Amino acid sequence: MQNTALVALDRSHLIHPVVNFRAHEKRGVTILESGHGAYLRDKQGNELLDAFSGLWCVNTGYGQESIIRAATEQMTRLPYATGYFHFGSEPAIRLAAQMIELTPASLQHIYFTLGGSDAIDTAIRYIIHHSNSLGLPQKKHFISLERGYHGSSLMGSGLTAIPSFHLNFDVPTANQHYIASPYPYRNPVGHDAGAVIQGSTDALRAKVQQLGADNVAAFFCEPIQGSGGVIVPPAGWLKAMSRTCRELGILFVVDEVITGFGRTGPLFACEAEGVEPDLMTVAKGLTAGYAPMGAVLMSDAVYNVIADSSPDSPVGHGQTYSAHPVSAAIGLEALRLYHEGGLLANGQAVAPHFEQGLRDLMQHPLVGDARSKGLLGALELVADKASKRRFDPSLKLSERIAEIAYRHKLIFRAFGDNALGFAPALCYTDAELNLLFERLKAILDEVLGLPDVRRSLA
């Protein structure tokens, strides 16, 4: 089918995630056709360097033949197996066991979902069940971070603290609350790690005191805030928040949907600080985006309370495609590639190059901040470096940056407040990182040359 016909069909029928419907109808779709390694090819034949791993998820890179074989073999043997009624499949059981072996020691049980949003929704449902099972029906309040992202399910979107996910959706609900993001670049205490950490733990204590400790069920956080602008807290922050939750008697839930599977260096960000959460959500890199899958991991303590609460009744939470055998087979092969295939080691080896490339761009007139951890990073563009003044939203700079970047054959995330997010695949080579920064510098120079941008600069 010709590209124009596909664009017309898309415009007429396909609803896309997180776009303005009318703007998409006017603009039309960009059709991606193939991918290999760190590159994508669109329907027009343009070869694009993907510096965002699809949507933070294709950690292995595109076209991994062993993943394709694993999926094909499993699809031939058993394309579907329900997890209901005590049924199961070998790939799902093996993946569960491997995940428990690889994740923090506190986590001993796993429920597979279709992705990150329903993993968060599942975690919330299990926590509500946990509170009721303990005979604490009032313990239903949840706390998360401003600028946090925890998916777009009915319940998870309320924990997400990004305005576009709230508009006209009646969230957050009355039992969903936020504390300030650590955000070192824009924190009143600056980059003082101790002060940033103290500010967050004090804020959590104050919020729990305000709501009543007997009313608060859990605190959710990302080790690094992804869609909020790749906010990298100082080392020790995650451990301190975990310790504070223990002191306050509330569950500590770590959302590693973006940070998991080598994205920040270790397999999971929790490893870097020896954090052992009560629950943890994962997705994206679990299957490297080759098939839908996410998961909620749970401690013995939480699991046993739920298991013992109603011995004669089922726990009424489930999904048709939970523990899907094809997705599980893909997950197993992705884990093998991270370890035996050397991808985890390669990501760690090239991460200093990635970090230095971002830091070098601090010299550019538009760049106010560069931040990263492993192969997850961002540049924040400002109109005035001294005051950290942002560009006026009326410039719609993020949309224009994305268009310029595409012309330069580079894909990354241009957030609405002009932070540029990067998440290159773990297969990236030093040469590909050089190309990324060569193209990125050209993009920033072109943006700097826009007359209204120049007028906005201090």
LINZIZI-V101189 format. One record per residue. N is the residue number from 1. RES is the residue in one small letter. PHI is phi in whole degrees, -180 to 180 (none if undefined). D_LAST is the distance of its C-alpha to the last C-alpha in Angstrom with 1 decimal. Layout:
BEGIN
((N RES PHI D_LAST) (N RES PHI D_LAST))
END
This chain:
BEGIN
((1 m none 50.0) (2 q -66 47.5) (3 n -58 43.8) (4 t -63 43.5) (5 a -67 46.4) (6 l -65 44.8) (7 v -61 41.5) (8 a -65 43.5) (9 l -64 45.5) (10 d -61 42.4) (11 r -59 40.8) (12 s -82 44.0) (13 h -130 44.9) (14 l -92 42.8) (15 i -86 40.5) (16 h -100 37.6) (17 p -69 36.0) (18 v 50 32.7) (19 v -131 31.8) (20 n -75 31.7) (21 f -56 35.3) (22 r -68 34.7) (23 a -64 31.6) (24 h -68 33.7) (25 e -57 36.6) (26 k -72 34.4) (27 r -76 32.7) (28 g 89 35.8) (29 v -88 36.4) (30 t -98 35.5) (31 i -94 38.9) (32 l -91 39.1) (33 e -113 42.4) (34 s -157 42.9) (35 g -151 41.4) (36 h -154 42.4) (37 g 62 40.9) (38 a -95 37.1) (39 y -117 37.2) (40 l -118 37.6) (41 r -125 39.0) (42 d -93 38.4) (43 k -67 41.0) (44 q -88 39.6) (45 g 92 40.3) (46 n -74 36.7) (47 e -96 36.7) (48 l -117 33.7) (49 l -82 32.6) (50 d -90 32.5) (51 a -102 30.0) (52 f -133 30.6) (53 s 50 34.4) (54 g 74 35.0) (55 l -137 33.8) (56 w 61 33.7) (57 c -123 37.4) (58 v -83 38.9) (59 n -64 38.8) (60 t -84 41.7) (61 g 83 40.3) (62 y -85 42.1) (63 g 73 45.7) (64 q -71 47.3) (65 e -62 50.9) (66 s -68 52.4) (67 i -69 50.6) (68 i -62 51.9) (69 r -64 55.4) (70 a -61 55.2) (71 a -66 54.3) (72 t -64 56.9) (73 e -63 59.6) (74 q -69 59.0) (75 m -64 58.8) (76 t -68 62.1) (77 r -78 63.8) (78 l -157 62.4) (79 p -74 59.5) (80 y -153 59.5) (81 a -146 61.0) (82 t -73 60.5) (83 g -97 59.8) (84 y -73 61.7) (85 f 58 65.3) (86 h 72 65.1) (87 f -84 64.5) (88 g -167 62.1) (89 s -140 61.4) (90 e -60 61.4) (91 p -59 57.8) (92 a -67 56.5) (93 i -66 58.7) (94 r -66 57.7) (95 l -65 54.0) (96 a -58 54.3) (97 a -64 56.1) (98 q -67 53.6) (99 m -64 50.7) (100 i -65 52.4) (101 e -68 53.0) (102 l -94 49.4) (103 t -90 47.6) (104 p -52 47.5) (105 a -61 51.1) (106 s -68 50.7) (107 l -97 50.6) (108 q -124 54.1) (109 h -141 54.1) (110 i -141 52.2) (111 y -120 52.0) (112 f -91 50.6) (113 t -117 48.5) (114 l -96 47.0) (115 g 180 43.4) (116 g -73 40.8) (117 s -61 40.7) (118 d -79 44.4) (119 a -68 44.5) (120 i -63 42.3) (121 d -60 44.6) (122 t -64 47.6) (123 a -60 46.3) (124 i -62 45.8) (125 r -63 49.3) (126 y -66 50.9) (127 i -67 49.3) (128 i -62 50.6) (129 h -60 54.0) (130 h -60 53.7) (131 s -63 53.1) (132 n -65 56.0) (133 s -66 58.2) (134 l -80 57.7) (135 g 75 58.8) (136 l -122 55.3) (137 p -65 54.6) (138 q -84 51.9) (139 k -84 49.9) (140 k -131 47.7) (141 h -91 44.1) (142 f -126 41.4) (143 i -122 38.1) (144 s -141 35.2) (145 l -100 31.5) (146 e -57 28.5) (147 r 72 26.8) (148 g -76 30.3) (149 y -130 32.0) (150 h -133 35.8) (151 g 88 36.8) (152 s -129 37.5) (153 s -72 41.2) (154 l -56 42.3) (155 m -89 42.2) (156 g -65 39.6) (157 s -65 36.9) (158 g -76 37.2) (159 l -74 36.4) (160 t -60 33.4) (161 a -121 30.5) (162 i -123 28.3) (163 p -53 28.3) (164 s -64 29.3) (165 f -85 32.4) (166 h -103 33.5) (167 l -56 33.0) (168 n 68 36.5) (169 f -110 38.2) (170 d 59 39.2) (171 v -130 37.7) (172 p -73 37.2) (173 t -84 40.7) (174 a -65 41.8) (175 n -104 42.6) (176 q -119 39.2) (177 h -138 36.6) (178 y -130 33.4) (179 i -120 31.9) (180 a -64 28.3) (181 s -65 27.1) (182 p -62 26.8) (183 y 35 23.3) (184 p -52 22.6) (185 y -62 18.8) (186 r -116 18.4) (187 n -77 21.7) (188 p -55 21.7) (189 v -90 23.8) (190 g 73 21.5) (191 h -93 23.3) (192 d -68 26.4) (193 a -58 29.0) (194 g -61 31.7) (195 a -70 29.7) (196 v -63 28.4) (197 i -64 32.0) (198 q -62 33.4) (199 g -62 31.0) (200 s -71 32.1) (201 t -67 35.8) (202 d -64 35.7) (203 a -65 34.1) (204 l -65 36.8) (205 r -60 39.5) (206 a -65 38.3) (207 k -67 38.2) (208 v -65 41.7) (209 q -64 43.0) (210 q -62 41.6) (211 l -84 43.3) (212 g 97 46.3) (213 a -58 47.1) (214 d -73 50.1) (215 n -104 48.0) (216 v -96 45.4) (217 a -90 46.4) (218 a -160 43.6) (219 f -117 40.1) (220 f -108 38.4) (221 c -155 35.5) (222 e -94 34.1) (223 p -60 33.9) (224 i -131 30.5) (225 q -77 28.9) (226 g -76 28.8) (227 s -70 27.7) (228 g -79 25.6) (229 g 120 23.1) (230 v 53 25.2) (231 i -87 24.9) (232 v -105 26.8) (233 p -68 28.4) (234 p -69 29.5) (235 a -56 32.9) (236 g 98 35.6) (237 w -64 33.9) (238 l -63 36.3) (239 k -63 39.3) (240 a -65 38.4) (241 m -68 38.0) (242 s -63 41.3) (243 r -62 43.0) (244 t -65 41.7) (245 c -61 43.1) (246 r -60 46.5) (247 e -62 46.5) (248 l -87 45.8) (249 g 74 48.4) (250 i -122 46.2) (251 l -72 45.9) (252 f -107 43.1) (253 v -116 42.0) (254 v -104 39.8) (255 d -96 38.3) (256 e -105 38.3) (257 v -59 38.2) (258 i -90 35.1) (259 t -81 35.4) (260 g -76 39.1) (261 f 63 41.0) (262 g 86 39.2) (263 r -62 35.6) (264 t -105 34.5) (265 g 127 37.1) (266 p -72 40.3) (267 l -60 42.1) (268 f -130 40.7) (269 a -62 37.8) (270 c -56 40.3) (271 e -59 42.2) (272 a -62 39.4) (273 e -122 40.1) (274 g 61 43.7) (275 v -83 42.9) (276 e -122 45.9) (277 p -75 44.9) (278 d -78 47.4) (279 l -140 46.2) (280 m -143 43.8) (281 t -107 42.7) (282 v -140 42.2) (283 a -172 42.0) (284 k 37 40.0) (285 g -66 40.9) (286 l -56 44.4) (287 t -117 45.5) (288 a 57 42.4) (289 g 78 42.1) (290 y -74 45.3) (291 a -160 46.9) (292 p -69 46.0) (293 m -173 46.7) (294 g -143 45.3) (295 a -163 47.0) (296 v -116 47.2) (297 l -105 48.6) (298 m -140 50.4) (299 s -76 52.1) (300 d -57 55.8) (301 a -60 55.4) (302 v -70 53.6) (303 y -58 55.9) (304 n -67 59.1) (305 v -62 58.3) (306 i -67 57.8) (307 a -62 60.8) (308 d -90 63.2) (309 s -75 62.2) (310 s -138 64.3) (311 p -61 66.9) (312 d -108 68.5) (313 s -125 65.5) (314 p -70 62.9) (315 v -83 59.3) (316 g -80 58.1) (317 h -136 55.0) (318 g -172 55.0) (319 q -141 53.8) (320 t -54 55.8) (321 y -102 53.7) (322 s -60 53.3) (323 a 58 54.3) (324 h -59 54.6) (325 p -65 56.6) (326 v -70 54.6) (327 s -62 51.3) (328 a -65 52.9) (329 a -62 54.3) (330 i -65 50.8) (331 g -60 49.4) (332 l -61 52.2) (333 e -71 51.4) (334 a -61 47.6) (335 l -61 48.4) (336 r -64 50.7) (337 l -67 48.0) (338 y -60 45.6) (339 h -96 48.2) (340 e -65 51.0) (341 g -78 48.9) (342 g 84 46.4) (343 l -67 43.2) (344 l -61 42.4) (345 a -65 42.8) (346 n -65 40.8) (347 g -59 37.9) (348 q -68 38.0) (349 a -70 38.3) (350 v -92 35.3) (351 a -58 33.0) (352 p -61 31.8) (353 h -63 30.9) (354 f -62 28.9) (355 e -62 27.1) (356 q -66 26.3) (357 g -61 25.0) (358 l -67 22.5) (359 r -62 21.6) (360 d -61 21.2) (361 l -75 18.4) (362 m -61 16.3) (363 q -75 15.5) (364 h -72 13.9) (365 p -58 10.1) (366 l -90 10.5) (367 v -95 12.9) (368 g -94 12.5) (369 d -149 16.2) (370 a -128 19.5) (371 r -144 22.7) (372 s -165 26.3) (373 k -151 30.0) (374 g 62 32.5) (375 l -105 31.7) (376 l -134 29.4) (377 g -158 25.7) (378 a -155 22.2) (379 l -114 18.6) (380 e -110 15.9) (381 l -90 12.9) (382 v -136 9.6) (383 a -83 6.3) (384 d -144 5.2) (385 k -66 8.2) (386 a -66 8.9) (387 s -94 9.4) (388 k 63 10.3) (389 r -66 9.0) (390 r -80 10.8) (391 f -72 10.6) (392 d -63 12.7) (393 p -58 16.3) (394 s -64 17.2) (395 l -71 15.7) (396 k 47 18.5) (397 l -67 16.6) (398 s -62 19.2) (399 e -65 22.0) (400 r -71 20.5) (401 i -63 19.8) (402 a -60 23.5) (403 e -67 24.7) (404 i -64 23.0) (405 a -60 24.3) (406 y -65 27.7) (407 r -63 27.8) (408 h -90 27.1) (409 k 60 30.0) (410 l -134 28.2) (411 i -112 28.6) (412 f -150 26.5) (413 r -106 25.3) (414 a -101 22.0) (415 f -75 21.8) (416 g -62 20.6) (417 d -100 17.7) (418 n 68 16.5) (419 a -89 18.5) (420 l -107 20.5) (421 g -101 24.1) (422 f -133 26.6) (423 a -150 30.3) (424 p -65 32.2) (425 a -65 36.0) (426 l -69 38.0) (427 c -88 39.7) (428 y -54 36.6) (429 t -100 37.3) (430 d -60 35.2) (431 a -64 35.2) (432 e -70 33.9) (433 l -66 31.0) (434 n -59 30.2) (435 l -65 30.3) (436 l -56 28.0) (437 f -74 25.3) (438 e -63 25.9) (439 r -70 25.4) (440 l -64 22.4) (441 k -62 20.6) (442 a -64 21.5) (443 i -64 20.3) (444 l -63 16.8) (445 d -64 16.7) (446 e -67 18.0) (447 v -62 15.5) (448 l -60 12.6) (449 g -79 14.6) (450 l -67 14.7) (451 p -56 13.6) (452 d -73 12.3) (453 v -69 10.3) (454 r -60 8.7) (455 r -67 8.1) (456 s -79 6.5) (457 l -71 3.8) (458 a -68 0.0))
END
